Amino acid sequence: MNKINTPTSQPNDDKTELTSDFTKTPAFGDFQNKFDVLVHTIPDGLILLKDEQIKYSNKNFADMLGYSINEITELGLREVIAPNDLERVLERSKKRLRGETVPTQYEIELIHKDNKTIIPVSVSVGVIGSGTEKFQFVIVRDISDKIEIENKFVRELQLQQYFMDYLPDSIYFKDIDSRFIKANKATLTKMGLSSFDELLGKTDFDIFCDEHAQLAKKDEEEIIKSRTSIINKIEKEIWRDGKVTWASTTKIPLIDENDVVYGTFGITRDITELKKAEDIKDALFKISTAVTSLNNINVLYEFIHKSISELMSAENLYIALYHQETETVSFPYFVDQVDEPPIERKAGRGLTEYILRSGKAHLINSELDLKLREAGETSLIGEPTQIWLGVPLNVEGKTIGAIVVQDYSDSTTYSDEEKEILIYVSEQIALAIDKKRNEEKIIQYSEELKETNAAKDKFFSIIAHDLKSPFHGLLGLTRMIVEEYDSMSESEVKSYLKIIKESTESTYKLIENLLEWSRLESGKMKYNPALQNMFMIVEDTRILLNQNARMKNINLRNKLGHQSFVWGDDTMLQSLVQNLISNAIKFTPTNGIIEVTENQFDSYIEYTVSDTGIGIKESDIEKLFRIDMSFSTKGTQQEKGTGLGLVLCKEIVNIHGGEISVQSKISEGTKIIFTLSKPKY
């Protein structure tokens, strides 16, 4: 073992003077033995350095590097210190010997005797001796276990961070004041941030709208106060820009080693797509259920609107239906903040018709709207919108209509996402509407069938009664004339013949009306519309019936303009006017007035046949146009009616697409009002 000078004084500032004469004292040998025992007993390695050479080493240091004590004391620093630490150690050694201040404790790596193993150590360095006899006193501690523990801890932290960063869910830690102190990549991505520094110290109030942030803050305060967790809570997240997302959140309290709550830990899973899918599924189920539970189709439209409003913004929504037989578009449901509900129209070049023609969904902003108009694809109908979304309603490959939502002020209200949602629900909506329309048609057909059966019953009743009755009288009169002719005077015979004549004429008129009505009902009377001059039709009828009017001193006036042209069937219109004027003559007393007047409108003309007759009770007016409630009274001179005149008139007006109504007051007169379309030039 190399001998060293034993210190005779206490260390001062990590430096100890060596007294060379001290080894000559009688007690030195005993001290040397005790020193050797001490340095070989301590668990750390110990060496003395002189000019970068190892002058002394205890056994622990030699064993640490795999050398014997004799081998290690033959080595220098350059042979035992790892290259990456060598220059730094040598530089510090020189400065230390010059008396400069350098670190006395640090960590380096040593090289094992096998030249392969690197040993991490911590060193504590001091200087002893004086003058040229200065030694560096180094205590070396193997920190392999410590480094392994630290590396393991680092690996665990890295694994934890890796686990956090590669999970798709948002993971975050907050302090006692709900400020973010740590978060994974998914959280930053969700919030649109590039680094955690942008999130550190912020709260939900900096990210979300106050409504959601306040609820989150309240939850975290309760977690901290009660030390209980919130598991899988469904939250509606409303962001600063108005975007809405849905999340399933779990939050637990963070508790330190002193059992003090110092914050919260949260895991949030984005379930926006799942929520949308569930909402769509729920909407489809509700619409499907509504088809069978709601009896009124208008109520169904309202329910569809409500269901769509739960999926997207739908303040302005309408449903358009295409009618192939008439090539028209109707709007049975129309809710809009700006435009009024449009009337049924011929299919034109509007955006709605663009959807109907293409059979495809379109998301159209103001720029695309303008381009479509410039290209002649569409034309502007109503107020222009910032964003317009239309989806066709298809049933078995056939487009029956369209459903449309629009926004007049915000072009970002709808996107491809809303278009996909509306496309997804449109099929169910189309089926619902088609099914409900068919149900209503069946109900309508059923009602019409009932009316038809009632009409047939009445028709046969008229034939059985109204035709049979006059023939009883005719047979009786003719039998009496034949049997008693020789005893009758000429005036008696003449009076009976007059009765026979009137009865025959009345019966003929009844048969004529019955045949005409039956032809209309069966479709055998063809509707051949053309340009008609109503003045001439009324005038011809006035001349034909003027003799009847003169017999009662009735003033029959045609007050139509000479250019009163309409679009209609000549034969039907003549029958219409003749029936109305005949009725007026029948129920107008002597010295009365009958007038035919008109009122011009944009697309139609309203005609009125008015008289100063006996009038009709209000309770009887509704019976006038129904064959199953045929209403007939005798005229002012006991003229008989058929009960079919106004029924026939209503059929004719309906065929012409017009309307007919009655206004009447007892003892003041009656007005029959009907409309006919103007010519289509």
C-alpha positions as CSV (number, residue, x, y, z in Angstrom):
1,M,0.0,0.0,0.0
2,N,1.3,3.5,-0.9
3,K,2.1,5.6,2.1
4,I,0.7,9.1,2.6
5,N,1.4,11.9,4.9
6,T,-1.1,11.9,7.7
7,P,-2.9,15.2,8.4
8,T,-1.9,17.0,11.7
9,S,-4.5,19.7,11.5
10,Q,-8.2,20.0,10.7
11,P,-9.4,20.6,7.1
12,N,-9.9,24.3,6.1
13,D,-12.0,25.0,3.0
14,D,-11.6,21.4,1.8
15,K,-7.8,21.8,1.9
16,T,-5.5,20.0,4.5
17,E,-1.8,20.6,4.9
18,L,0.4,17.6,5.1
19,T,3.4,17.6,7.5
20,S,6.2,15.5,6.0
21,D,7.9,15.2,9.3
22,F,4.8,13.8,10.9
23,T,5.6,10.3,9.5
24,K,8.8,10.3,11.5
25,T,7.0,10.5,14.8
26,P,6.8,7.3,16.8
27,A,3.0,7.3,16.8
28,F,2.7,7.5,13.0
29,G,2.9,3.7,12.5
30,D,0.0,3.1,14.8
31,F,-2.0,5.9,13.2
32,Q,-1.3,4.6,9.7
33,N,-2.7,1.2,10.7
34,K,-5.9,2.8,12.0
35,F,-6.2,5.0,8.9
36,D,-5.9,2.0,6.6
37,V,-8.5,0.1,8.5
38,L,-10.8,3.2,8.3
39,V,-10.5,3.8,4.5
40,H,-10.9,0.2,3.7
41,T,-14.0,-0.1,5.9
42,I,-16.0,2.8,4.5
43,P,-18.5,1.8,1.7
44,D,-17.3,4.4,-0.7
45,G,-14.2,4.5,-2.8
46,L,-11.3,6.8,-1.8
47,I,-8.3,7.9,-3.7
48,L,-5.5,10.5,-3.5
49,L,-4.4,12.2,-6.8
50,K,-1.1,13.8,-7.6
51,D,-0.5,15.2,-11.1
52,E,-3.4,13.3,-12.5
53,Q,-2.0,10.0,-11.1
54,I,-3.7,7.8,-8.5
55,K,-1.3,7.7,-5.6
56,Y,-3.6,6.0,-3.1
57,S,-6.8,3.9,-3.4
58,N,-8.8,2.0,-0.9
59,K,-10.0,-1.5,-1.8
60,N,-13.6,-0.4,-2.6
61,F,-12.5,1.9,-5.4
62,A,-10.2,-0.7,-6.9
63,D,-13.0,-3.3,-6.7
64,M,-15.4,-0.8,-8.2
65,L,-13.3,-0.7,-11.4
66,G,-12.2,-4.3,-11.3
67,Y,-8.6,-3.7,-10.4
68,S,-6.3,-4.8,-7.6
69,I,-5.0,-2.0,-5.4
70,N,-1.5,-2.4,-6.9
71,E,-3.0,-2.2,-10.4
72,I,-5.2,0.9,-9.7
73,T,-2.3,2.9,-8.2
74,E,-0.4,2.5,-11.4
75,L,-3.2,4.3,-13.4
76,G,-3.9,7.9,-14.1
77,L,-7.2,9.8,-14.5
78,R,-7.1,9.5,-18.3
79,E,-7.3,5.8,-18.0
80,V,-10.3,5.5,-15.6
81,I,-12.5,8.5,-16.6
82,A,-14.9,8.2,-19.5
83,P,-13.9,10.3,-22.5
84,N,-17.0,12.5,-22.4
85,D,-16.2,13.6,-18.8
86,L,-12.3,13.6,-19.0
87,E,-11.6,17.1,-20.2
88,R,-14.1,18.7,-17.8
89,V,-12.6,16.8,-14.8
90,L,-9.0,17.7,-15.8
91,E,-9.9,21.3,-16.3
92,R,-11.5,21.5,-12.9
93,S,-8.5,19.7,-11.3
94,K,-6.1,22.3,-12.6
95,K,-8.3,25.2,-11.4
96,R,-8.7,23.5,-8.0
97,L,-5.0,23.2,-7.5
98,R,-4.5,26.8,-8.4
99,G,-6.9,27.8,-5.7
100,E,-9.8,28.7,-8.0
101,T,-13.4,28.0,-7.0
102,V,-14.8,25.0,-8.8
103,P,-17.6,22.5,-7.9
104,T,-16.5,20.0,-5.3
105,Q,-19.3,17.5,-5.9
106,Y,-20.5,16.3,-9.2
107,E,-21.3,13.2,-11.2
108,I,-19.0,11.5,-13.8
109,E,-18.6,8.2,-15.6
110,L,-15.7,5.8,-15.0
111,I,-14.3,3.1,-17.2
112,H,-14.2,-0.5,-15.9
113,K,-11.1,-2.6,-16.4
114,D,-12.9,-4.5,-19.1
115,N,-13.1,-1.2,-21.1
116,K,-16.8,-2.0,-21.8
117,T,-18.6,-1.2,-18.6
118,I,-19.3,2.4,-17.8
119,I,-19.8,3.1,-14.1
120,P,-21.7,6.2,-13.1
121,V,-20.4,7.7,-9.9
122,S,-20.7,10.8,-7.7
123,V,-17.4,12.4,-6.5
124,S,-16.6,14.7,-3.6
125,V,-13.2,16.4,-4.1
126,G,-10.9,18.2,-1.6
127,V,-7.3,19.3,-1.6
128,I,-4.7,18.4,1.1
129,G,-1.1,19.3,1.5
130,S,0.7,22.6,0.6
131,G,3.2,23.9,-1.9
132,T,4.2,21.3,-4.4
133,E,2.9,18.5,-2.1
134,K,-0.7,19.1,-2.8
135,F,-3.0,16.0,-3.2
136,Q,-6.6,15.9,-4.3
137,F,-8.6,13.8,-1.9
138,V,-11.5,12.2,-3.8
139,I,-14.4,10.2,-2.3
140,V,-16.2,8.1,-5.0
141,R,-19.6,6.6,-4.7
142,D,-21.1,4.2,-7.1
143,I,-24.5,5.5,-8.2
144,S,-25.5,2.8,-10.6
145,D,-28.5,1.8,-8.6
146,K,-29.5,5.4,-8.2
147,I,-29.2,6.0,-11.9
148,E,-31.1,2.9,-12.7
149,I,-33.9,4.0,-10.3
150,E,-33.9,7.5,-11.9
151,N,-33.8,6.0,-15.4
152,K,-36.7,3.7,-14.5
153,F,-38.6,6.7,-13.1
154,V,-37.8,8.6,-16.3
155,R,-38.9,5.6,-18.4
156,E,-42.1,5.4,-16.4
157,L,-42.7,9.1,-16.9
158,Q,-42.0,8.7,-20.6
159,L,-44.3,5.7,-20.7
160,Q,-47.0,7.7,-18.9
161,Q,-46.6,10.6,-21.3
162,Y,-46.6,8.3,-24.2
163,F,-49.7,6.6,-22.9
164,M,-51.4,10.0,-22.4
165,D,-50.3,11.5,-25.7
166,Y,-51.4,8.5,-27.8
167,L,-54.8,8.1,-26.2
168,P,-57.5,9.7,-28.4
169,D,-59.2,10.9,-25.2
170,S,-58.4,14.3,-23.6
171,I,-56.4,13.8,-20.4
172,Y,-55.7,16.8,-18.2
173,F,-54.8,17.9,-14.7
174,K,-56.1,21.1,-13.0
175,D,-55.1,22.8,-9.8
176,I,-57.3,23.8,-6.9
177,D,-58.5,26.9,-8.9
178,S,-59.4,24.8,-12.0
179,R,-56.3,26.0,-13.9
180,F,-54.7,23.6,-16.3
181,I,-51.3,22.3,-15.1
182,K,-50.8,19.3,-17.4
183,A,-52.5,17.9,-20.5
184,N,-51.9,15.4,-23.3
185,K,-51.7,16.0,-27.1
186,A,-55.3,15.1,-27.6
187,T,-56.4,17.9,-25.3
188,L,-54.2,20.4,-27.2
189,T,-55.5,19.2,-30.6
190,K,-59.1,19.4,-29.4
191,M,-58.5,23.0,-28.3
192,G,-56.6,24.0,-31.4
193,L,-53.3,24.7,-29.5
194,S,-49.8,23.8,-30.6
195,S,-48.1,23.6,-27.3
196,F,-49.0,23.1,-23.6
197,D,-47.5,26.6,-22.8
198,E,-50.6,28.0,-24.5
199,L,-52.9,26.2,-22.1
200,L,-50.8,26.3,-18.9
201,G,-52.6,28.4,-16.3
202,K,-55.8,28.8,-18.3
203,T,-59.3,27.7,-17.3
204,D,-62.4,26.5,-19.1
205,F,-63.6,30.2,-19.2
206,D,-60.7,30.9,-21.7
207,I,-61.7,28.0,-23.9
208,F,-65.5,27.6,-23.8
209,C,-68.5,29.9,-23.5
210,D,-69.4,30.9,-19.9
211,E,-72.4,28.6,-19.8
212,H,-70.3,25.4,-20.2
213,A,-67.3,26.7,-18.2
214,Q,-69.5,27.6,-15.2
215,L,-71.0,24.1,-15.1
216,A,-67.5,22.5,-15.3
217,K,-66.2,24.8,-12.6
218,K,-69.1,23.9,-10.4
219,D,-68.5,20.2,-10.9
220,E,-64.8,20.6,-10.0
221,E,-65.6,22.6,-6.8
222,E,-67.9,19.8,-5.7
223,I,-65.3,17.1,-6.5
224,I,-62.7,19.0,-4.3
225,K,-65.2,19.6,-1.5
226,S,-66.7,16.1,-1.4
227,R,-63.7,14.2,-2.6
228,T,-66.0,12.2,-4.8
229,S,-65.6,11.4,-8.5
230,I,-67.9,12.2,-11.5
231,I,-68.0,9.2,-13.8
232,N,-69.0,9.4,-17.5
233,K,-71.0,12.5,-17.3
234,I,-72.5,13.6,-20.7
235,E,-71.6,17.3,-21.4
236,K,-72.6,19.7,-24.1
237,E,-69.5,21.8,-24.9
238,I,-70.2,25.2,-26.3
239,W,-67.0,26.8,-27.7
240,R,-66.2,30.4,-28.0
241,D,-66.9,30.4,-31.7
242,G,-70.3,28.9,-31.1
243,K,-69.4,25.4,-32.2
244,V,-71.1,22.7,-30.2
245,T,-69.5,19.3,-29.3
246,W,-70.6,16.5,-26.9
247,A,-68.3,14.7,-24.5
248,S,-68.3,12.0,-21.9
249,T,-66.3,13.2,-18.9
250,T,-64.8,11.4,-15.8
251,K,-63.2,13.6,-13.1
252,I,-61.5,12.5,-9.9
253,P,-59.8,14.5,-7.0
254,L,-56.0,14.7,-6.8
255,I,-54.9,14.0,-3.2
256,D,-51.3,14.4,-2.0
257,E,-49.3,12.3,0.6
258,N,-50.7,14.6,3.3
259,D,-54.2,13.7,2.3
260,V,-54.9,17.2,1.0
261,V,-56.8,17.7,-2.3
262,Y,-54.7,19.8,-4.6
263,G,-56.6,19.6,-7.8
264,T,-58.6,17.4,-10.2
265,F,-57.8,14.9,-12.9
266,G,-60.0,14.5,-15.9
267,I,-60.5,12.2,-18.9
268,T,-62.9,13.5,-21.6
269,R,-64.0,11.5,-24.6
270,D,-65.5,13.2,-27.6
271,I,-68.8,11.6,-28.4
272,T,-70.1,14.2,-30.9
273,E,-70.4,11.8,-33.8
274,L,-72.0,9.2,-31.5
275,K,-74.4,11.8,-30.2
276,K,-75.3,12.9,-33.7
277,A,-75.9,9.3,-34.8
278,E,-78.1,8.7,-31.7
279,D,-80.0,12.0,-32.4
280,I,-80.5,11.0,-36.0
281,K,-81.7,7.6,-35.0
282,D,-84.0,9.1,-32.4
283,A,-85.3,11.6,-35.0
284,L,-86.0,8.8,-37.5
285,F,-87.8,6.8,-34.9
286,K,-89.9,9.7,-33.9
287,I,-90.8,10.6,-37.5
288,S,-91.6,6.9,-38.2
289,T,-93.8,6.7,-35.1
290,A,-95.5,10.0,-35.9
291,V,-96.6,8.7,-39.3
292,T,-98.9,6.2,-37.6
293,S,-99.8,8.3,-34.6
294,L,-100.6,11.6,-36.2
295,N,-103.8,11.8,-38.2
296,N,-103.2,15.2,-39.8
297,I,-100.5,15.6,-42.4
298,N,-100.0,19.3,-41.4
299,V,-99.3,18.2,-37.9
300,L,-96.8,15.7,-39.3
301,Y,-95.0,18.5,-41.2
302,E,-94.7,20.5,-37.9
303,F,-93.4,17.4,-36.2
304,I,-90.8,16.9,-38.9
305,H,-89.7,20.5,-38.5
306,K,-89.3,20.1,-34.7
307,S,-87.3,16.9,-35.2
308,I,-84.9,18.5,-37.7
309,S,-84.5,21.5,-35.3
310,E,-83.0,19.1,-32.8
311,L,-80.3,18.2,-35.3
312,M,-79.4,21.6,-36.8
313,S,-80.5,25.2,-37.0
314,A,-83.9,25.2,-38.8
315,E,-85.6,28.6,-38.2
316,N,-86.3,28.8,-41.9
317,L,-87.6,25.5,-43.3
318,Y,-90.1,24.5,-45.9
319,I,-91.3,21.4,-47.7
320,A,-92.1,21.5,-51.4
321,L,-94.0,18.8,-53.3
322,Y,-94.0,18.2,-57.0
323,H,-97.2,17.3,-58.8
324,Q,-96.3,15.5,-62.0
325,E,-99.8,15.5,-63.4
326,T,-100.0,19.3,-63.4
327,E,-96.2,20.0,-63.5
328,T,-96.6,22.3,-60.5
329,V,-94.9,22.7,-57.1
330,S,-96.8,23.3,-53.9
331,F,-95.6,24.3,-50.5
332,P,-97.7,22.5,-47.9
333,Y,-95.4,23.6,-45.1
334,F,-93.5,26.9,-45.1
335,V,-91.9,28.6,-42.1
336,D,-89.7,31.6,-42.9
337,Q,-88.6,34.7,-41.2
338,V,-88.6,36.8,-44.4
339,D,-90.6,35.4,-47.2
340,E,-94.4,34.7,-47.2
341,P,-95.6,31.2,-48.0
342,P,-95.8,30.9,-51.9
343,I,-98.8,29.7,-53.7
344,E,-98.8,26.6,-55.8
345,R,-96.9,27.4,-59.0
346,K,-95.8,26.0,-62.3
347,A,-92.4,24.4,-62.0
348,G,-89.9,27.1,-63.0
349,R,-86.2,27.9,-62.4
350,G,-86.1,28.4,-58.6
351,L,-83.6,26.7,-56.4
352,T,-86.3,24.3,-55.3
353,E,-86.9,23.2,-58.9
354,Y,-83.2,22.9,-59.3
355,I,-83.2,20.2,-56.6
356,L,-86.3,18.6,-58.1
357,R,-84.7,18.5,-61.6
358,S,-81.3,17.2,-60.5
359,G,-82.7,14.8,-57.8
360,K,-79.6,15.6,-55.7
361,A,-78.8,17.5,-52.5
362,H,-77.2,20.9,-52.9
363,L,-75.5,23.3,-50.5
364,I,-75.7,26.7,-52.1
365,N,-74.0,29.9,-50.7
366,S,-74.6,33.4,-52.1
367,E,-71.7,33.1,-54.5
368,L,-72.8,29.8,-56.0
369,D,-76.4,31.1,-56.1
370,L,-75.3,34.0,-58.3
371,K,-73.3,31.7,-60.6
372,L,-76.3,29.4,-61.1
373,R,-78.4,32.4,-62.0
374,E,-75.8,33.8,-64.4
375,A,-75.6,30.3,-66.0
376,G,-79.4,30.2,-66.5
377,E,-79.8,27.2,-64.2
378,T,-81.9,29.1,-61.7
379,S,-83.7,32.4,-61.2
380,L,-84.2,34.4,-58.0
381,I,-87.5,33.8,-56.3
382,G,-88.0,35.6,-53.0
383,E,-85.2,37.1,-50.9
384,P,-81.6,35.9,-51.5
385,T,-80.0,33.9,-48.7
386,Q,-76.5,33.6,-47.4
387,I,-76.7,29.8,-47.3
388,W,-79.3,27.5,-48.7
389,L,-79.5,23.7,-48.2
390,G,-82.0,21.6,-50.2
391,V,-82.4,17.9,-50.2
392,P,-84.7,15.9,-52.6
393,L,-87.4,13.7,-51.1
394,N,-87.1,10.4,-53.1
395,V,-89.4,7.4,-53.0
396,E,-88.5,4.4,-55.1
397,G,-86.2,6.4,-57.3
398,K,-88.8,9.1,-57.9
399,T,-88.4,12.7,-56.6
400,I,-91.7,13.7,-54.9
401,G,-90.5,16.9,-53.5
402,A,-87.7,18.7,-51.5
403,I,-87.0,19.8,-47.9
404,V,-85.1,23.0,-47.6
405,V,-83.4,25.0,-44.8
406,Q,-81.9,28.4,-45.2
407,D,-80.2,31.3,-43.4
408,Y,-80.4,34.9,-44.5
409,S,-77.5,36.3,-42.4
410,D,-74.9,33.7,-41.6
411,S,-73.2,31.8,-44.4
412,T,-71.6,29.3,-41.9
413,T,-74.9,27.9,-40.5
414,Y,-74.8,24.9,-42.8
415,S,-72.0,22.8,-44.1
416,D,-71.4,19.4,-45.7
417,E,-72.0,18.0,-42.2
418,E,-75.6,19.3,-42.1
419,K,-76.1,18.3,-45.7
420,E,-75.2,14.7,-44.8
421,I,-77.6,14.7,-41.8
422,L,-80.5,16.1,-43.9
423,I,-79.8,13.5,-46.6
424,Y,-79.8,10.8,-44.0
425,V,-83.2,11.7,-42.6
426,S,-84.7,12.8,-45.9
427,E,-85.5,9.2,-47.0
428,Q,-87.5,8.6,-43.8
429,I,-89.2,12.0,-44.2
430,A,-90.1,11.2,-47.9
431,L,-91.5,7.8,-46.9
432,A,-93.4,9.4,-44.1
433,I,-94.9,12.1,-46.3
434,D,-95.7,9.7,-49.1
435,K,-97.4,7.3,-46.7
436,K,-99.4,10.0,-45.0
437,R,-100.4,11.5,-48.4
438,N,-101.5,8.0,-49.6
439,E,-103.5,7.5,-46.3
440,E,-105.2,10.8,-46.8
441,K,-105.9,10.0,-50.4
442,I,-107.5,6.7,-49.3
443,I,-109.6,8.6,-46.8
444,Q,-110.5,11.2,-49.4
445,Y,-111.3,8.5,-52.0
446,S,-113.4,6.7,-49.3
447,E,-115.3,9.9,-48.7
448,E,-115.7,10.6,-52.4
449,L,-116.9,7.0,-52.8
450,K,-119.5,7.6,-50.1
451,E,-120.6,10.7,-51.8
452,T,-120.7,8.9,-55.1
453,N,-122.8,6.2,-53.7
454,A,-125.1,8.7,-52.1
455,A,-125.3,10.5,-55.4
456,K,-126.2,7.3,-57.2
457,D,-128.8,6.6,-54.6
458,K,-130.2,10.1,-55.1
459,F,-129.9,9.6,-58.9
460,F,-132.0,6.5,-58.8
461,S,-134.4,8.1,-56.3
462,I,-135.0,10.9,-58.7
463,I,-135.6,8.5,-61.5
464,A,-137.9,6.4,-59.4
465,H,-139.8,9.4,-57.8
466,D,-139.4,12.6,-59.8
467,L,-139.9,10.8,-63.2
468,K,-142.6,8.4,-61.9
469,S,-144.7,11.1,-60.3
470,P,-145.3,13.3,-63.4
471,F,-146.1,10.2,-65.5
472,H,-148.8,9.3,-63.0
473,G,-150.4,12.6,-63.7
474,L,-149.9,12.5,-67.4
475,L,-151.4,9.0,-67.6
476,G,-154.4,10.1,-65.5
477,L,-155.1,13.2,-67.6
478,T,-154.7,11.5,-70.9
479,R,-157.0,8.6,-69.7
480,M,-159.6,11.1,-68.6
481,I,-159.4,13.0,-71.9
482,V,-159.7,9.8,-73.9
483,E,-162.6,8.5,-71.8
484,E,-164.5,11.8,-71.3
485,Y,-163.6,13.7,-74.4
486,D,-167.1,13.7,-75.8
487,S,-168.5,15.3,-72.7
488,M,-165.8,17.9,-72.3
489,S,-165.9,21.5,-73.5
490,E,-163.2,22.8,-75.7
491,S,-161.9,25.1,-72.9
492,E,-161.7,22.1,-70.5
493,V,-159.7,20.1,-73.1
494,K,-157.4,23.0,-73.7
495,S,-156.7,23.5,-70.0
496,Y,-155.9,19.8,-69.5
497,L,-153.6,19.9,-72.6
498,K,-151.8,22.9,-71.1
499,I,-151.1,21.0,-67.9
500,I,-149.9,18.1,-69.9
501,K,-147.6,20.4,-71.8
502,E,-146.1,22.0,-68.7
503,S,-145.6,18.6,-67.0
504,T,-144.0,17.2,-70.2
505,E,-141.6,20.2,-70.4
506,S,-140.6,19.9,-66.8
507,T,-140.0,16.2,-67.1
508,Y,-138.0,16.8,-70.3
509,K,-135.8,19.3,-68.4
510,L,-135.3,16.9,-65.6
511,I,-134.3,14.1,-68.0
512,E,-132.0,16.6,-69.8
513,N,-130.3,17.6,-66.6
514,L,-130.0,14.0,-65.4
515,L,-128.4,12.9,-68.6
516,E,-126.0,15.9,-68.6
517,W,-125.0,15.4,-65.0
518,S,-124.5,11.6,-65.5
519,R,-122.3,12.4,-68.5
520,L,-120.2,14.7,-66.4
521,E,-119.9,12.2,-63.6
522,S,-118.9,9.4,-65.9
523,G,-116.5,11.5,-67.8
524,K,-118.3,10.9,-71.1
525,M,-118.8,14.6,-71.6
526,K,-115.4,15.8,-72.8
527,Y,-113.9,19.1,-71.6
528,N,-112.7,20.9,-74.7
529,P,-111.6,24.4,-73.5
530,A,-111.0,27.2,-75.9
531,L,-111.4,31.0,-76.0
532,Q,-115.0,31.9,-75.1
533,N,-116.8,35.3,-75.1
534,M,-119.0,35.2,-72.0
535,F,-120.9,38.3,-73.1
536,M,-122.1,36.4,-76.2
537,I,-123.0,33.3,-74.2
538,V,-125.0,35.3,-71.7
539,E,-126.6,37.3,-74.5
540,D,-127.7,34.2,-76.4
541,T,-129.2,32.8,-73.2
542,R,-131.0,36.1,-72.5
543,I,-132.6,36.1,-75.9
544,L,-133.5,32.4,-75.5
545,L,-135.2,33.0,-72.1
546,N,-136.4,36.5,-72.6
547,Q,-139.9,35.3,-73.4
548,N,-140.1,33.5,-70.0
549,A,-138.9,36.7,-68.3
550,R,-141.5,38.8,-70.1
551,M,-144.3,36.6,-69.0
552,K,-143.4,37.7,-65.4
553,N,-142.4,41.3,-66.5
554,I,-138.9,40.6,-65.3
555,N,-136.1,42.9,-66.6
556,L,-133.3,40.6,-67.7
557,R,-130.0,42.6,-68.1
558,N,-126.6,41.5,-69.5
559,K,-124.1,43.9,-68.0
560,L,-120.9,42.1,-69.1
561,G,-118.3,43.9,-71.2
562,H,-118.2,42.9,-74.9
563,Q,-114.6,41.7,-74.4
564,S,-115.3,39.4,-71.4
565,F,-113.2,36.5,-72.6
566,V,-112.5,33.3,-70.6
567,W,-111.0,29.9,-71.1
568,G,-113.6,27.2,-71.1
569,D,-115.9,24.7,-72.8
570,D,-118.6,26.3,-74.9
571,T,-121.3,23.7,-74.3
572,M,-120.7,23.5,-70.6
573,L,-120.7,27.3,-70.1
574,Q,-124.0,27.6,-72.1
575,S,-125.5,25.0,-69.8
576,L,-124.2,26.8,-66.7
577,V,-125.5,30.2,-67.7
578,Q,-128.9,28.8,-68.9
579,N,-129.4,26.9,-65.6
580,L,-128.5,30.0,-63.5
581,I,-130.7,32.4,-65.4
582,S,-133.6,29.9,-65.5
583,N,-133.4,29.5,-61.8
584,A,-133.4,33.3,-61.3
585,I,-136.5,33.7,-63.5
586,K,-138.2,30.9,-61.6
587,F,-137.7,32.5,-58.2
588,T,-138.1,36.1,-59.1
589,P,-141.6,37.6,-58.8
590,T,-143.4,39.8,-61.3
591,N,-141.7,43.2,-62.1
592,G,-138.3,41.9,-60.7
593,I,-134.8,42.4,-62.0
594,I,-132.1,39.9,-63.0
595,E,-128.6,41.1,-63.8
596,V,-125.4,39.3,-64.9
597,T,-122.3,41.4,-63.9
598,E,-118.5,40.8,-63.7
599,N,-115.5,41.8,-61.7
600,Q,-112.1,41.5,-63.3
601,F,-109.0,40.1,-61.5
602,D,-105.4,39.3,-62.6
603,S,-105.9,35.7,-63.6
604,Y,-109.7,35.2,-63.4
605,I,-113.1,36.9,-63.8
606,E,-115.8,36.8,-61.1
607,Y,-119.3,36.6,-62.5
608,T,-122.5,37.3,-60.5
609,V,-126.1,36.4,-61.5
610,S,-128.3,38.4,-59.1
611,D,-132.0,38.6,-58.8
612,T,-134.6,40.4,-56.7
613,G,-136.4,37.1,-55.9
614,I,-137.8,35.4,-52.8
615,G,-134.3,34.5,-51.4
616,I,-133.1,31.3,-49.7
617,K,-132.9,30.4,-46.0
618,E,-129.3,30.4,-44.8
619,S,-129.8,26.8,-43.5
620,D,-130.8,25.7,-47.0
621,I,-127.9,27.2,-48.9
622,E,-125.5,24.3,-48.2
623,K,-128.1,21.9,-49.7
624,L,-128.1,23.6,-53.1
625,F,-124.9,22.0,-54.5
626,R,-125.3,18.5,-53.1
627,I,-127.2,15.8,-55.0
628,D,-127.4,13.7,-51.8
629,M,-129.3,16.6,-50.2
630,S,-131.2,17.7,-53.3
631,F,-133.2,20.8,-52.5
632,S,-136.1,21.9,-54.7
633,T,-138.9,24.4,-54.1
634,K,-141.6,25.8,-56.4
635,G,-141.1,29.1,-58.1
636,T,-143.1,32.3,-57.6
637,Q,-145.8,31.0,-60.0
638,Q,-145.5,27.4,-58.7
639,E,-143.0,26.4,-61.3
640,K,-141.5,23.0,-60.5
641,G,-137.7,22.4,-60.3
642,T,-135.6,19.3,-60.8
643,G,-133.3,19.8,-57.8
644,L,-130.3,19.2,-60.1
645,G,-129.7,22.6,-61.7
646,L,-127.2,24.0,-59.2
647,V,-125.6,20.6,-58.7
648,L,-124.9,20.6,-62.4
649,C,-123.6,24.2,-62.3
650,K,-121.1,23.3,-59.5
651,E,-119.8,20.4,-61.5
652,I,-119.2,22.6,-64.5
653,V,-117.5,25.4,-62.5
654,N,-115.3,22.8,-60.8
655,I,-114.2,21.3,-64.1
656,H,-113.2,24.8,-65.2
657,G,-111.0,25.2,-62.0
658,G,-113.3,27.9,-60.6
659,E,-115.4,28.3,-57.5
660,I,-119.2,28.9,-57.0
661,S,-121.0,30.3,-54.0
662,V,-124.4,31.7,-53.0
663,Q,-125.4,34.9,-51.1
664,S,-129.0,35.3,-50.3
665,K,-131.5,37.1,-48.0
666,I,-135.1,36.2,-47.7
667,S,-137.4,38.6,-49.6
668,E,-134.4,40.5,-50.9
669,G,-133.0,38.2,-53.5
670,T,-130.1,35.9,-54.3
671,K,-126.6,36.2,-55.9
672,I,-124.9,33.2,-57.5
673,I,-121.2,34.0,-57.8
674,F,-118.7,31.9,-59.8
675,T,-115.2,32.3,-61.2
676,L,-113.6,31.4,-64.5
677,S,-110.0,31.6,-65.6
678,K,-108.8,34.2,-68.1
679,P,-107.4,33.1,-71.4
680,K,-103.8,31.7,-71.4
681,Y,-102.1,33.7,-74.2
